[in-house]
Amino acid sequence: MKLRMGTLLVVALVQAACGSSEDGGDTSDGADVNDGGGSGGGSGTDDSGLGGSGLGGDYCGVDPDANVGEEPSQVGDCSPASGACGLVECAVPEAGADHAEPCTALEYASNPPTSGTHFSIWAAFANYQQPVPRGFLVHSLEHGAVVLSYNCAQAEAAGLDCAELRQQLTDFFDSWAADPLCSATRHRLLVTPDPELDAPFAAAAWGHYLKGTCFDADRVTEFVEAHYGQTYEDICNAGIDPATYPSCCGY
């Protein structure tokens, strides 16, 4: 009980500093003060299993067209591009796992990020309609998740239909097998738009990413099977819906 009360106090102080949504939301379920995580609570998903609305509002001041026309950057030990989507997989040197208060501005060595300082609370494993600040996502990666992200501006610049791309990711999310470690959610995949991503599509796990011009279900399946749950914190405790921190701009 003392630990629970202490956790609630920490989260309350963070919310006071960052701001909270009108509907409140119990963010204590995702508090990870000692990196052990909280158990129980809501997962941020709706009854359909497609996930919560994600971060509310706009792109936190980030221009979603900022990376259009740029070549995707590769960081780490990268394999040659393979398949029609030009997917490149990179193993990225671990950049630590320190905690920062939610809403802290953070920078990452790779795009998408695969490790490094992250928020002390992680995003629920869900399918989001709005961008999730990367500080939440990296903490989800630390818990063995795989994040499937996309950038509509990049996709459209490459001649893709972004709605079709998003549907492919949603179908993949919906069809992934249940995780026996999970109770509040089906598995540890996340889908999110990412206006900072410098490619149409990417998949990220702790220490690894796969990035290319489109989505290849077979290649992404290989990536997820290789890296899902492969961390020192292989747990599936419930996270929070980032919409409960509407003032966070993690980009």
C-alpha positions as CSV (number, residue, x, y, z in Angstrom):
1,M,0.0,0.0,0.0
2,K,2.8,2.4,0.8
3,L,4.5,1.7,-2.5
4,R,1.1,2.3,-4.4
5,M,0.6,5.6,-2.6
6,G,4.1,6.7,-3.3
7,T,3.6,5.9,-7.0
8,L,0.4,7.8,-7.1
9,L,2.1,10.8,-5.6
10,V,4.9,10.7,-8.2
11,V,2.5,10.5,-11.0
12,A,0.3,13.3,-9.6
13,L,3.4,15.6,-9.4
14,V,4.3,14.8,-13.0
15,Q,0.8,15.5,-14.2
16,A,0.8,18.8,-12.5
17,A,4.0,19.8,-14.3
18,C,2.9,18.5,-17.7
19,G,-0.9,19.0,-17.7
20,S,-3.6,16.4,-17.9
21,S,-6.7,15.8,-20.0
22,E,-10.1,16.9,-18.9
23,D,-11.3,13.3,-18.4
24,G,-8.4,12.6,-16.0
25,G,-7.2,9.1,-16.9
26,D,-5.4,7.0,-14.3
27,T,-1.8,7.2,-15.4
28,S,-0.6,5.4,-12.3
29,D,-1.2,2.0,-14.0
30,G,1.9,2.8,-16.2
31,A,4.1,4.2,-13.6
32,D,7.5,2.6,-13.6
33,V,9.4,4.3,-10.8
34,N,11.7,1.3,-10.2
35,D,11.5,0.0,-13.7
36,G,9.4,-2.9,-12.5
37,G,6.2,-1.5,-13.9
38,G,2.7,-1.4,-12.6
39,S,0.3,-4.2,-13.1
40,G,-3.4,-4.1,-13.9
41,G,-5.4,-1.1,-15.1
42,G,-6.5,-0.1,-18.5
43,S,-4.4,-0.8,-21.6
44,G,-5.6,2.3,-23.5
45,T,-7.5,0.0,-26.0
46,D,-11.1,0.1,-26.9
47,D,-13.5,-2.9,-27.1
48,S,-12.5,-3.5,-30.7
49,G,-8.8,-4.0,-29.7
50,L,-7.8,-1.3,-32.2
51,G,-6.5,0.9,-29.4
52,G,-7.1,4.3,-28.0
53,S,-7.1,7.5,-29.9
54,G,-3.4,8.1,-29.0
55,L,-2.0,11.6,-28.5
56,G,-4.8,14.2,-29.1
57,G,-4.5,17.3,-31.2
58,D,-2.0,18.2,-33.8
59,Y,1.6,17.1,-34.5
60,C,3.0,19.1,-31.5
61,G,4.3,21.8,-33.9
62,V,6.2,19.4,-36.1
63,D,5.9,19.9,-39.9
64,P,4.6,16.5,-41.2
65,D,6.2,17.4,-44.5
66,A,9.6,18.1,-43.1
67,N,11.3,15.0,-44.3
68,V,9.7,14.7,-47.7
69,G,12.2,14.1,-50.5
70,E,15.1,13.2,-48.1
71,E,16.8,9.9,-48.3
72,P,16.1,7.8,-45.1
73,S,19.0,7.9,-42.8
74,Q,20.5,4.6,-41.6
75,V,22.3,4.2,-38.3
76,G,24.2,1.2,-36.9
77,D,25.1,-2.1,-38.6
78,C,22.7,-2.2,-41.5
79,S,21.8,-5.0,-43.9
80,P,21.5,-4.4,-47.7
81,A,18.1,-3.3,-48.8
82,S,15.9,-6.3,-49.6
83,G,12.5,-6.8,-51.4
84,A,10.3,-4.5,-53.4
85,C,10.0,-2.2,-50.4
86,G,13.7,-1.6,-50.1
87,L,13.5,-2.5,-46.4
88,V,16.8,-2.1,-44.5
89,E,17.3,-3.6,-41.1
90,C,19.8,-2.0,-38.7
91,A,21.2,-3.1,-35.4
92,V,21.8,0.1,-33.4
93,P,24.2,0.4,-30.4
94,E,22.3,0.7,-27.2
95,A,22.1,4.3,-26.0
96,G,21.1,3.6,-22.4
97,A,17.7,3.5,-20.7
98,D,17.5,6.4,-18.3
99,H,14.2,7.8,-17.3
100,A,12.9,11.4,-17.8
101,E,9.6,13.0,-16.8
102,P,6.9,12.8,-19.4
103,C,6.9,15.9,-21.6
104,T,10.7,16.2,-21.5
105,A,12.2,17.1,-24.9
106,L,14.4,14.1,-26.0
107,E,16.7,13.4,-28.9
108,Y,17.6,10.0,-30.3
109,A,20.5,8.6,-32.3
110,S,18.4,6.7,-34.8
111,N,15.2,7.3,-36.7
112,P,13.1,5.6,-35.6
113,P,14.6,5.4,-32.1
114,T,15.4,2.0,-30.6
115,S,16.8,2.9,-27.2
116,G,18.0,5.8,-25.1
117,T,16.5,8.0,-22.4
118,H,12.7,7.8,-22.3
119,F,9.7,8.8,-20.3
120,S,9.2,7.0,-17.0
121,I,5.8,5.8,-18.2
122,W,5.2,3.8,-21.3
123,A,2.5,3.8,-24.0
124,A,-0.2,1.1,-23.9
125,F,0.3,-1.5,-26.6
126,A,-2.4,-0.4,-29.0
127,N,-3.2,1.0,-32.5
128,Y,-3.1,4.8,-32.3
129,Q,-4.7,7.3,-34.7
130,Q,-2.6,10.2,-33.5
131,P,1.2,10.4,-33.1
132,V,2.6,9.1,-29.8
133,P,5.6,11.0,-28.3
134,R,8.7,9.0,-28.8
135,G,9.6,9.1,-25.1
136,F,6.5,6.8,-24.4
137,L,7.3,4.5,-27.4
138,V,11.0,3.9,-26.4
139,H,9.8,2.8,-23.0
140,S,7.4,0.4,-24.6
141,L,10.3,-1.0,-26.7
142,E,12.2,-1.6,-23.5
143,H,9.3,-3.8,-22.4
144,G,9.7,-6.0,-25.5
145,A,7.3,-4.2,-27.8
146,V,7.6,-3.6,-31.5
147,V,6.4,-0.3,-32.8
148,L,5.0,-0.1,-36.4
149,S,5.1,3.5,-37.5
150,Y,4.3,5.4,-40.7
151,N,4.6,8.9,-42.2
152,C,1.7,9.8,-44.5
153,A,3.7,12.7,-46.1
154,Q,6.5,10.3,-46.9
155,A,4.1,7.7,-48.2
156,E,2.3,10.0,-50.5
157,A,5.6,11.4,-51.8
158,A,6.5,7.8,-52.7
159,G,3.2,7.4,-54.6
160,L,1.5,5.3,-51.9
161,D,-2.0,5.6,-50.5
162,C,-1.5,6.3,-46.8
163,A,-5.0,5.0,-45.9
164,E,-4.1,1.7,-47.6
165,L,-0.7,1.7,-45.8
166,R,-2.4,2.3,-42.4
167,Q,-4.9,-0.5,-43.2
168,Q,-2.1,-2.9,-43.9
169,L,-0.6,-2.1,-40.5
170,T,-4.0,-2.4,-38.8
171,D,-4.6,-5.8,-40.4
172,F,-1.1,-6.9,-39.2
173,F,-1.8,-5.7,-35.7
174,D,-5.2,-7.4,-35.6
175,S,-3.8,-10.7,-36.8
176,W,-0.8,-11.0,-34.5
177,A,-1.0,-13.9,-32.1
178,A,-1.9,-13.4,-28.5
179,D,1.0,-12.9,-26.1
180,P,0.7,-15.3,-23.1
181,L,2.4,-12.7,-20.9
182,C,-0.4,-10.1,-21.6
183,S,-3.7,-9.9,-19.7
184,A,-4.9,-6.3,-20.2
185,T,-4.1,-6.3,-24.0
186,R,-3.6,-8.9,-26.7
187,H,0.0,-8.4,-27.5
188,R,2.9,-5.9,-27.4
189,L,2.6,-4.4,-30.9
190,L,1.9,-0.7,-31.4
191,V,0.8,1.2,-34.5
192,T,1.3,5.0,-34.7
193,P,1.7,7.7,-37.3
194,D,5.1,9.5,-36.9
195,P,5.6,12.8,-38.7
196,E,9.3,12.7,-37.8
197,L,9.9,9.4,-39.6
198,D,12.1,9.9,-42.7
199,A,10.5,7.0,-44.6
200,P,7.0,5.8,-45.4
201,F,7.2,2.9,-42.9
202,A,9.4,1.5,-40.1
203,A,9.3,-1.2,-37.5
204,A,11.3,-0.6,-34.3
205,A,12.3,-3.0,-31.5
206,W,14.9,-2.5,-28.7
207,G,18.2,-2.1,-30.5
208,H,16.9,-2.7,-34.0
209,Y,14.8,-1.2,-36.7
210,L,13.5,-2.1,-40.1
211,K,12.7,0.8,-42.5
212,G,11.7,1.2,-46.1
213,T,9.4,2.6,-48.7
214,C,6.4,0.4,-48.1
215,F,5.0,-2.5,-46.0
216,D,6.0,-6.1,-46.7
217,A,4.1,-8.4,-44.3
218,D,6.4,-11.3,-44.7
219,R,9.5,-9.3,-44.0
220,V,7.9,-7.5,-41.1
221,T,6.8,-10.8,-39.6
222,E,10.4,-12.0,-39.7
223,F,11.5,-8.8,-37.9
224,V,8.9,-9.1,-35.2
225,E,9.5,-12.8,-34.6
226,A,13.2,-12.1,-34.2
227,H,13.0,-9.1,-31.8
228,Y,9.6,-9.2,-30.0
229,G,10.2,-9.7,-26.3
230,Q,14.0,-9.8,-26.7
231,T,14.8,-7.4,-23.8
232,Y,15.9,-7.5,-20.2
233,E,12.4,-6.3,-19.3
234,D,10.3,-8.9,-21.1
235,I,7.0,-7.9,-19.5
236,C,3.5,-7.0,-20.6
237,N,2.2,-4.7,-17.8
238,A,-0.4,-2.2,-18.9
239,G,0.8,1.2,-20.1
240,I,-1.1,4.5,-20.4
241,D,-3.0,6.2,-23.2
242,P,-0.7,9.1,-24.1
243,A,-3.8,11.3,-24.6
244,T,-3.8,11.7,-20.8
245,Y,-0.7,13.9,-21.3
246,P,-2.0,16.3,-24.0
247,S,0.8,18.8,-23.4
248,C,3.5,16.3,-24.2
249,C,5.5,17.1,-27.4
250,G,8.0,14.3,-27.5
251,Y,9.2,15.0,-31.1
